[in-house]
Amino acid sequence: MTPEELLAEADVAVHEESENVEHLPEPEKKITFINAWCMPNVFLYASAFFFSKFAVYAIMYNLPEFLRDEYGFDS
């Protein structure tokens, strides 16, 4: 076979393959609330975030009263 014939055969094969393949985008898979909670480390991250926020709010809420009672500071 000559190089021109090989190129022609390869071109025909590529053209036939491209006709068989549909180039449609895949539909996006949405993550539900339950699926998000089942993902690795989501519960760990959420609980760490909750308790760190809880500690900060508890300290900031009680700090003025603590300073007033223990050290006599007036706010």
Protein Blocks (a to p, Z undefined) as FASTA:
>chain_A
ZZklmmmmmmmmmmmmmmmpccbdcddddddfklmmmpghklmmmmmmmmmmmmmmmmmm
mmmmmmmmmnopaZZ
